[in-house]
Amino acid sequence: MDRTTPTSANEDIQLYMRTYYSLLRSTSPVQIKTLIEAHKRMRSALHVHANELYPDWAALTYTLIRLPACIHDVKLVVMGQSADVFNAHGYPDVQNWQEVTAPGRRRRSFFDGKHTLAVYIASRSDIDDLVPMLTAYQIERRKLRTLLDRPPALALLQRLVQQASVCDEDTCRRLAELTETEAADWQRLSNLLGPQMAPVLLKMVQQPFSLSIRSLAGSLAHYRRATRRWWENVARQVNGIDLERRPVYFVSSNTHSLVNLLSGYPLQYEETLQAFLHERGSEALLNEYQGIVREQLPSSRENFMYYAWKKYEQAHPSAATERLKHERQQGILRIPSALNAFDIEMQVIDLGRLQQRWLDPRLRLPGIERLRHSNALIINIDYPLGMGAYQVLNEISRNCAEIRGVFIMGKAATLNGRIGDVMIPNVVHDEHSLNTYLFRNCFCADDVTPYLVYGSVLDNQKAITVPGTFLQNGDYMAVFYQEGYTDMEMEAGPYLSSIYEMVRPKRHPYNEIVNLTSTPFLVGILHYASDTPFSKGKNLGAASLSYYGMDPTYATTIAILRTLMQDEIRRL
């Protein structure tokens, strides 16, 4: 079969990647400043104003959401796959440092309280994600320093710090006047940094900043060994469940939507949640809830309860204990990753123990009562980044007796839709293997449309798996767009490479058309749009999905669970 292989035709991106991989082979730290020129030359779609004197607010916000708050104090980022790797390179007991997190990126990290950040990585995709992000942060931090290093602005920041004042609207307006920028940009930064905004900005002005990064080990063997240890931690915590003898439906999604739908726990506390919203003065959410109850808004009542429960549990941590107890009674077991390994939580769900009365109403299918005779399990993982997906699915498939389905749900950028739309591909071009995968996606628009309120469903799409979010630019996207690739994401290609090895007696090929339309189990991929990169600067750094992000998340999760359950009911 002939094809026109999609190609980015962009040496700048490849040059950037070759630059940092060659530098990271060094046993000494690499200064991020050596990457700045290559980063700017790439003209990233997520950093469109990198070369300008004024801040790229969207890129700055994007990085701050995905880096831990201690990044403003960090001078060295050290990357390793396991505690043994850190120990062998002179960083003992990093898991005893302060564990730090970022709201927009799940990556286990520890801060020594001074200037070193230790980061656990699952694959080279973590490097492709982290290095450009750190480079973008250093570029934008230097711009802020130049912008604010003038007496009136410096005096304003010093006064705010001394008075422990927050940067309110008036302060943001004053900062905008002093720096000849837009007040709305400072306000978005204030919403992100909160009370720490003034101290952070003052630190940026007063303290010289130079960030370095070091990779302790980068071989494929190290990644495989780390994945194996992740699985050994799972095997120790499954409480007697024989994963090697039970059929498995594999799901890659998140840690909340699937469990909420199967346990139905938040739906039991509608009155409690309503009182909580009144107590917290969440007027916008209360109006949304009342509009749903009065049928004035099309939003899902169940989805709203799941969202409100998350807020409630954050305010009442003890509520999580009762929820976990209820989940265990339903045969839902949560397995957190070990502190000395990369961070991918896993859930093991016994289909035969689920109780119909607790299921979300949208899952109560004809014949659902037959599931009590099922011995099948759902393994749901908190989706890994890029090539981590390949490593993890390979490990699971090697250790489970039978895979009955592989279902993948995740975020993507859309070149022809809007934020909140759902894309269903049946062709995936993988930039890691350069393979173009053809497969029979078990989902179509009709599986998702009944449960999606605020977006559209686009099936028969073509997706491209990119190596990193920053590693794309206008030329890169335009070439693929001409080939009909409109769905850009990071996991589908590696998952399909793993599926190939599950059904063929050899390793996946390289730079070929690969036909996977006749796999012996269901394969389903659903992406919901979180970015529209052709709209310059429009990404999750510029605007959050917020509450309305629940709509495509639950619509796709419902489609996965209904398809999975229908398959198991048919087998029974």
N, C-alpha and C positions, 0 to 999 in steps of 0.2 A: 504494500500500500504506500503510495506516495503522499507526501505531506510537505507543507511549507512550515518548517519548524519555527515557532514563535521565538524571537530573539530580541533582547533589549537593544542590541546594537549600540551599547553605551559603555565604552571603555572606562569612563570616569568612575562608575560604580565598582567595576571589577578592580580598577587600580586602587581605589580606597580600601577594598577588602584585602587585596594582596598586601597593601602597606601595613595594615594593623596586624595581620596574621604573621607577617615576616618579623615585625618588631616584637610581637609577643613571644617569639621563640627565645628571646633574650632571658637570661636568668636574673637580670636586674629590672627594676621598675621602668616602665616606658612613660615619658611625660606626654600627657594628652595634647599639649601644644604642638607636638610634632605632627599631629594628625589634622590640625585645623585647616590647612590649605587644601588637603585632599578632600576633607569634608565639605568645604565650601564649593570646590570645583564640581562636586557631585550634583549640586543644585537639587537637593532633596525636596520632594513634594511636601514633606512635613516641616521643612525649614526653608521656606521660599525666600525669606528676608535675611538669610545668614550673612550676606555680603554687605548689608546696609548698616549705617551707623546707629540707627534707632532699633530698639528691641523688636524681635519677632515674638510678639506676645503669645501667639498660638503655640509656637515651638517651646517657649519657656514654660508655659502652663503644662503642655504635654509631658515634658521631662519631670517637672516637679511632682506631678501626680504619680509618676512611675518610679521615683527615687525616694528612699527614706528621708525623713526630715533632717537627719543628722548630716546629710550630704554637704550642708553649708560649712561644716567643720572638718570634713574629710579631706585628707591630702593623698591617701593611698588606698586604692581599691584592689583587693587580692581575690582572685577567682580560683576555686578548686572544686573537685567533685565529691569529696568526702572528708571526714575528720582525719583519716589516715594521711591523706594528701597534705592537708594543712600541717599536721604534726611533722611529717617528713621534711617540710620546707621551713621549719622554724616558727610555726604559729600553733603552739600547743593549746588545747582546751578552748578553741574559739567558741564552742557552744556554751561556754560559761561567760562569754561577753554578753553585753546587752543585746537581746534580740530586737531587731527593728524591722518595720514593715513599710510598705508603700500602698496607698489606697488603690492604685491602678495597675499594679503588677505584682503577681504572687511569686516571690523569689526569696528563699530563706537567706537572711543576712544578719550579721552580728557586728556590733560596733564596740571598739575597745574603750570608748569614752574619751579618747584623745583625737587621733587623726587617721585611724585605720579602719576600713570596712571590709569584712570578710564575706564573700558572696558564694553560695553553693550554686553550681551550674549543672544542668542535666545533659546538655549537648552543646555543639558549636553554635546552635541558634541563639543560645543565651549570650554568647560573645557578640554575635551579629546584632543583637538587640541592645546590649549594654554599652558597648564601646561608642557607637554613634550617639547614644543618649547622653553619655558623659561628655562627649565632645560638644554637643549642642548646648549642654548646660554651661560649660566653661565659656563658650562664645557669648552666650546671652548674659552670663554673670558679669563678664568684663564690660559689656555694653551698659549694664545697669550702673556699674561703678563709675564709668565715665559720665553717665547721665546725671548721677546724683552727687558727684564730687564737685559741688559748688556751694559756697557759704550759705545761701538761704535754705537750700534743700537739706544740707547737713545739719543746720541749726534746728530745722523742723523735726528731723528724725531724732536728734539728741533730746529734744524736749519731750517727744512722745515716749521715748524709752524712760526718761527720768520720771515722768508722770504715770508710767505704765498704762498709757492710753492706747486704745485700738484705733486703727485707721478707718474712721467713718467716712461718710460721703463728703463731708466738708474737707477732711484731710486729703482724700483722693483728688478732690477738685483742686486743692492747693498744690499738691504734687504735680498735677498736670500743668498748672500754670507755670510753675517754676522750671519744668523740664520741657515745656512746649510739646506735650503729648496729650493723649485723650484720657479724660477722667474715667471712662468706662473700663479702660485697660487696667488702671490701678485698682479699680473696684473689684474686678475679677481676680486680681492677684491677692487682694485683701480677703476675698471670700475663701481663697485657697489656703493662705498662710494664717489667717485668723489673728489672734493676739500677738503672734510671733512676727508679724510683718515688719514692724518698725525695728526690732532688734536684728532681724535677719538682714534687712536693707542696710542698716548701720554697719553691721559686720562686713557686708560686701564692700562698702566704701572704705572702711578703715583698715581692713586686713588684706594684704596681698594674697592672691590665690593662684595656686598652680597644682593641678590634679595629676596624679600618676596612676598607672594600672599595671598589674602583674598577673600573668597566667602561670599557675604553679605546675599544671600538667595538662596536656591537650591531646593525648593519644586516644584513639577509638577504644582501646582496651580499658583505659581509665573510665570512660563513659559507661561501657558495658558492665564493668565491675561495680560502679556506683548504682546502676539500675538493678543489678542482681541483689545488692544489699538492701535496696528499697523493697524488693519483693520478699526477701527474707524477713523483713520487719512486718510485712503484711501477713505472711504465713504464720508468724508467731501470735498474731492477734485475732485470728478468725474463729477462735473459740470452738475448735473441733469440726468446723466445716471442711469437708474433704474437697478442695477445689480441683483436685486431679481426677475426681470421679463424677462431678456434677456438670451438666451442660450449662453453658454460660452465654448470656447476651451482654456484649460489651457496649458501654455507652461512654462517650467522652463529652462532658457538658460542664456542669458546675456543681457546687456542693449544696445548693438550696432548692432549686426549682423541682427537680425530680423527686426529692424526698418530701417536699411539701405536698405535692400532688398525691403521692402514695400513702402518706401518713394522715393527711388531712388535719393535722394537729391545730394549726392556727384557726381553722374554721370553727372550732369549738369555743372560741373566746371572742366572739364578735362584740358582745356587750363590754367586755373588759377593754378591748381595743378602742371602742368608741369612747369610753370614759377616759382612756389614756390620751386620745387626741384632744379631747376637751381640756384635760389637765395641762397638756403641753402647749395649748394655744395654737395648734397647727391649723389655722383658719383655712388655708388652701386645701389641705388634705380633707378637712371636715366638709368643705363645700363639694369636693369631689365625691366623697362617700355619700352625702345626702343626694347629690345628683344621680348617683348610681341606684340608690334605694328607690328614688322616685321615678326611675326609668327615664330620666331626662338626659342621661349620658350613656353612651354605648359601652363604657368600660366594664370589665368583668368584676363582679363583686368578689369572687374568690381570689383573683389576682390582687385586688386591693387589700384583702385580709392578709395575704402573704407578705405584701410590702409593709403593711402596718406592723405586723408581728416582728419583722426584722428591727424596726425602730423601737418597739416595746422591749425586745430582748436586750438591745443595747443599753436601755435605761434600767432594766431589771435583769442583771446577769443570772440571778438564781432561777429565772424562768427556764433557762437552757437545760437545767438538770432534769426537770419534769418532762421537757420535750424529748430529751434523749432517752429517758425511761420509756416513754410511750413508743418511740421508734423501735427500741429493742424488743418490746412486746409484739411489734408488727413484723419482726424478722429483719429489721433494718440495722445494720452494724456499720458504724463509722470507724475508719481506721486512719488516724492521722499519721503523717510521715514522721520518722524519727528525727530528733533534733540534729543528729550528726549526718544528715543526708539531705538531698534536695527536697523541695516542698511540693509534693503531689499527694493530696488527700484522696483516699479511696473509700467507697461505700460498697458493702456486699449486702444484697437484698434477696431474701428467700421468697420467691413468688408464691410458694405454697402456704406461707404464713400470713400473707397480707389479708386484712379483713375488709370485706366489701363495704361495710357500713362506714368505714373511715375514708374510703377513697374519694378523691375529688369527683363530683358528679359527672364531669366530662369523661371520666374513665370507666364508667359503669356500663360496660359493653354487654351485648347478648352473650350468654354462656360464661360470664365472668366467674360464676360459682365453680366452674370446673378447675380453676386455677389452684384450688386447695389440694388437688391431686398432683400438682406439678412438683418436680424435684429440681427445676431449673433455677439458676441464680442470675441476678443482674449485677454486673460489676460496673460501677460508675466511677470514673476518675475525674478529678478537677483538671481540665484539659491542659496538657503540657504545651510548651512553646516549641514550634518547629520540629527539628529532628528529635527532640525529646519524645514526641509522639511515636516515632518509629521505634525508638529504643524500648519504650514502655509496652506498646502493643506486642512487640516481639517477645518480650519477657512473659507477658500474660499468656500468649498463645502457646508458648513452650510448656507452661505449667498447668494448663487447663485441659480437661479431657476432650471437650467438644465446644466449638464456638458456633452458636446458632444465629448470630447477627452482630454486625458492627455498625453502630450508629454514632454519628459525629455531629455535634451542634456547636457552633462558635460564631464569633464576630468576624466581619469582613468589611472591606472597603468596596463600594459600588461605583462603577463608572457610568451607569445608566439609570440608577434609581435614586431613592431618597433614604435618609436615615430612618431606620425602623422597618424598611422593606425586608422581605425574606427571599433569598436566592436559593434555587435548587439546581445544582450543576449535574450534568452527566458526562462532562469532559473536564479533566483537570490536567493542566500542564504544570509539572513540578520543576522549579528552578534548581533544586538540589540534585536530582538525578537526570535532569533534562528530558525525562520521559513524558510523553503525553498519554495519560490514562483514559481509556474509554470504559465506562462501567454502567451497569443498569442500576440507577438510583431507585430504591424502592419507594421513594416519595414523589408525589406530584402536587400540583397547586391545590387540588381538592382536599388533600390531607391537612393542609395548614389554614386555608382561607376561612373556614368556619370559626376559627378561634383567634383570628387576627383582626383587630379593630382599626388600628391607626395607620396601617401600611398596606402595601400590595405584595403579592406573591408572584415571583418570576421563576418559572421552571424552565427546563431545557436550556440552562445557561452553561457557559464555559468559564471555569475558574482557573486562576493561576496562583500557585503557591510561591510566595516571594521569600527570600532569605531573611528579611528584616523590615520593620515598619519604616525606618528611615532610608532604607536602601532601594529607593525608587524615585524617579523624577518624571517630569512631564514627557520627555522623549521616550523613556522606558514605558510609561503607561500608554502613550499614543500608539506605539508599535503593536502592543498587545491588543489594544482597542480595535485596531484595524483588522486583526485576526479574529475579532469577535469575543475576546476575553474581557469580561466586564466585572468579574467577581474576584477580588484580590484578598488572599488570606494567607495563613502560615502553617496550617496543619494537614490539610487534605492530602497533599502529595506524599509526605512521609507515611501517613496512615495507609495509603494505597500501595506504597512500596512494601510495607509490612504485610498487607493482605496478599500481595503477589507471592511472598515467601510462605504464606500459610497455605496456598493452593498449588504451588509449583515446587518442583524438587531442586531449586537452585536460587541463588541470590537474585534480587531484582536487576534488570538490565540497566543500561545507560544510553540515553539519547535515542530512544526508540518509541514507536507507537506500541502501546501495551493494551491488549484486549482483556478486560476483566468482566465481561458481560455475562459470564456463566459461572460465577462463584457458587459453591454449594450452600451458602448461607446468605442471608439478607445483608445488603450494604446500603446504608442511607446517610446522606450528607445534607445538612441544612445550615445555611449561613444567614445571619441577620446583619443588616448594614449598620455599622457604627461610624463610618467615615464616608465622606464624598470628596476624594482628593482632587477631582477636577475643579472643585470650588476652592480656590487657593486659600489655605489657612483654615479650612473648615474640617476640623477633626475633633476627637474627643477632648483635645486640649482647649479648643475654642468653645465647645458646647457639650454638656453632658446629656446622656439619654435620660437621666433622672428617673422619675416615676414611670414615664412612658416607655422606658427601656424594658419594663416588665412585660409589655404587650408581646413583642416578638419572642422574648425569652420563653414565656409560658406557652405561646402558640406552637413553637417548635418542639418544646418538651412534651406537650400533649400529643403531638403527631407521632413522636418517637414512641411514647408509652402505648398508645393505642395500636400502633403497628406491631410492636413487640408482643403485646398481650394477644392480639388477634392471631399472630403466628403460633403462640404457645397454646391457645385454645384450640386452634385447628389441629395441632399435633395431638392434643389430649382426646 
